[in-house]
Every structure is written in structure tokens, then in C-alpha cells.
Amino acid sequence: MNGVYIEITVFLVFFVIFVLVGFLAKNFRRGNLNQLPEWALGGRRLGTFLVWFLVGADLYTAYTFIAVPSSMYAVGSIHFFAVPYVSLAFAIAMLTMPKLWTLSKKRGYVTAGDFVSDRFNSNALAMIIALTGIVAELPYIALQIVGMRAILTGMLTPLGGNVNLASNIALVLAILVLIGFTYTSGLRGTSLTAVMKDLIIFTTVIVVIVTVFIAYHSALHTAFTVKPVYADLPTKFYNAYWTLFLMSAAALYLYPHAINGSLSSMSAQKLRLSTALLPIYGIGLAFLALFGLIIYGVPAAEHVLKITYANNGAMVVPTLIASVTPSWFTGFAFLGIFIGGLVPAAIMSMAQATLLTRNVIRYLGRELEEKRETFIAKVSMIFFQLLALAFVFIVPGTYSISLQLIGGIIILQTLPAVFLGMYVKRLEKYAVAAGWLAGIVSGVYFEVYSNFVYFKYTIIKTTLMPSSLGLIFVGFMALVINLVVVAVVEGVVYALHKQPKVLPENI
């Protein structure tokens, strides 16, 4: 029992340090935090390594730390797609984000919605893209909280009593603290705390991997013996695998929080350099995925997972860490994963708030002075974080995870407006809007059909659908339909001899 108290004490000490860093960050590279670019983008003054840590924070989230090993443990090798997908995502970022940064700096964009409005001369299309981003982010934030609750459960279970109540109270207090320093410090707070978070998580991954392979050198062999599906990708999942990693890569930098992180850079050149360094995170992610396998080689951890947590995949990482590291390090590692949910949740809610203020409220005819615009964004950030928290308490974890599966499908449908909008010279706004609608409708239809008709599940459990190629990712088919509709409508515009909206010379 003494070990548990040591674990909790270490957790609390480092959490206090985390909170202090978050609040004091408002003085870092001082700016007028009543201006939206200063609050939401750090004044576009973050250097190479801060942007690297900030954008990397979007990868090493509480949910990622929990979900990737959990999926590997429960399903097998198909979920290793998370490793190649991030590598491809960084290549896409290298092509798109510096250009968007340059345009944003030149023309005063704060969000992707600002770019869409200017590029297509359409506030309505920008509002559609903004609302799509807001909706796609919400379950993403909720899942950070789900991951954080898993850590609290793992830490408090040995104490006995009403673990759920204690975890929920601690969770609410943590979110309130997060709201406090995000409101006060904006992106400066999240960028500096992201450094602390990632250093702890990198340390945790290295220590656990080294410890397991020294103490249990046959851990992987045991996993491959118990579950052969871990060693090779089953043939039926080949097309599912490549469509998953390809579309996940395309989606990552369409999420508002990834765009906000990129736009916070000091210069396009520093953004390129920080993006070039991001594959280091991919290496860590590969080791992280192994957590779901090597737990089979640690008898004590596997026993606790089966007996105490009834094979709950979400508890794979907390159980493994607690089984192979001393109590003080377990508290340190748990804190890293816990704030690994807080930091991305802050970034995501700020991105939502900025979209709502800049591309919804403003376009509804509400011209706001700069200070009031920033105030509304801050209040909106509070609303989105509390909404995500309520979402976790009201909706069972299984359902919240299921909704996140649709998030990637939804955000992919903004690809023509954002990515193609930067590079395709002639692109009609009605074509982009029609493609978006076709992609959203078909994506939802395929998701419902696949789960409730084809697989006959009672809840949404998969984003794979049947096709002539075998199982493929729903988002892939929805995006193909989206792009086909865009091309067809463009053809109709030319056939009617109407001039599409041409990419302005200075864009």
C-alpha cells in the first residue's frame, strides 16, 4: 500500500509543476492575449522545437497511448497502420503546411476557414468547413478524457472504495485547471506544457521497453506464440491496411488543431524544419504499439489485466507500467499519460473555439471588435471542454470510441476545400460543396450499412466496409466519391461556359 501512496504523491507533485508551467506561460514571449492570433496561435512566434513538441503533442495523446496498444492487444497487426501513417502524414504536412502558413501570414488567416472563405469568395463554404472541423474534434477531445480516466482508474484501484467516483472527481478538477490556464495563457501554455508532457512520455516508452526486454527477453516470442495474428497481417486485411494508413495520413493535417499548431510557427522555414524532425515521434509510436504485445510476456501484468480488469484493453498500458517499474516511476509515467490527454484537449478546444468565432459567428453577420472576438473564443473553449467532459459521463465509453471512428471520415471530406484549394488553379465552390455533401452522406451511409447490416453489430464498432477489393476503410470510399463529384460538377461548369473561381494571383 505504501507503494500506491508514493505513486500518487509523485503524480501530484509533477501535476503541480505542470499547472505552474501552464499558468506562467502567459509571460513567455509576451503579447496581447486579447488578440486572437496571440491567444490562439501564440502570436505566430513559436520556434522550431516548440512547434515540434506542440504538433507532436497531437500524436502522443492519452487516447493514442491507450488505444494503439489496446487495439494491438485485442485485434492484432492491422492496427500497426498507425506507424506508417504518421510517416506519410508528415510528408503531406511538408507539402501543405508551409504554404498555408505563408498564405496565412500574408493575408491574416487564423484558421483554415479563413483561407476557404478568401480562396472561394464564399463565407457559406467556409462555415461548412468550420462546422465540419468542430464536429470532428468533439469526440476526439472526449476520448482524451476517456484515456485520462483509464489512468486514474489504474492508479486509484489499489486503494479500494468507490474508484469511479474518485476518478470522476479528479477528472473534473483536472479539466477545470486546464480551462484556467488555457483561458489565461492560450497556445503559449499548451506549447510549453507539451514539452514537459512529451519528455515524460518519451522517457516512459524507453524505460518500459528496455525493462521488459531485459527482464522478459522472450516477451515478443510469447506474444507470437499465443496470438499468431500478431506476427503477420492476414490476407483479408491487406486493402484495409493500406486504405487505413493512407486516409489517416491525409486526415491528420486537416484537423483544426494540427493546422493551428502549424500556423503558430515563427516562419515557414522553421515549420519545415520542425516537420522534418517529426518522424522521430513515429519511432516512439512503433515502440508504443509493442506494449500491446509484450504484455503477454509479463505474467504479472497479464494476470492483473485478466483478473482485475476483465481483459479491458484500455488498461493494457497502465497495467504493464505498474507491473515492471517501481512505484515512483509509475506515478511519473501515469502523469505523463494523463497530461498527454490534457494538452491535446486544450489545443483541440482552442481550435474549435477559433473556428466558431472566426468562421461561424462572424459570418452570421456579427462583426466583432478584436477584444470581444477573443473573449468569445475563450468562452467557447470553456464550453467545448465542458461539453466533451459531459459527453464522457453521459455516453458509455464504447459509444464515444465508436463516434471517434467517424471523425476521420468526416474531416477527410474537407480535403478538396483545403488541400486542393491551395494547389488547383481553377476550382468552383459549388463543386467543392457538392463533393463535401456527397462524401459526408456516403460516408455515414457506408458506416451504418457496414456495421448494422453487413457485420450485424448492435453498435458502431468498425470503419471497414465490404467492397470488390475486400474490406477497405469507409473514409477512402467516401473521399473517392467526394472527388468524383467535384470533378463532375467542374465539368458541368465548363460545359455551361461558366468561369470557375480562379485561384487569385497572390494565393
Beta strands, then each sheet from edge to edge (+ up, - down):
strand 1: 464-465
strand 2: 472-473
sheet 1: 1+ 2-
end
